[in-house]
Amino acid sequence: FVGYYDANDISLNYENPYQGLKTAASAYADILQYATAVRNPADYSFRPDYVSDICGYLAEYLNQIYALEQQYSYDLDRYLPADKRVYLQDIRERVAVISKAYFGLTDEDIQEIPNMSVRKLALLIEEGVSS
């Protein structure tokens, strides 16, 4: 999805009903990139002392996915129409599995992401990665 948008240089303007979905899909792609790296930093170009920074990025991406309705609440039906939300739910289910397996988050943690500060979420991820 993200590749298609980028390859075709599709503009995400006010009239585009895929705006919210593109945001979630981009965040999902970034989470996939960092998930393995944060668990095995020596195997990648990431230095182990950057784990804290990476956990911060992961928290931001998770927040983008789980707090998307809040982000677009001012015009939700335009940026994330009801018929597109099924795709968002699919992304959330995939990210939940990754978050539990790689970051040590619980179902309760995941449910609280929309209400949690990015900083607190980053600390939870860092604790999960360290254990």
Secondary structure, DSSP 8 states (H G I E B T S, - for coil): -HHHHHHTT----TT-TTHHHHHHHHHHHHHHHHHHHHHSGGGSSS-GGGHHHHHHHHHHHHHHHHTHHHHTGGGHHHHS-GGGHHHHHHHHHHHHHHHHHHH---HHHHHHGGGS-HHHHHHHHHHHHH-
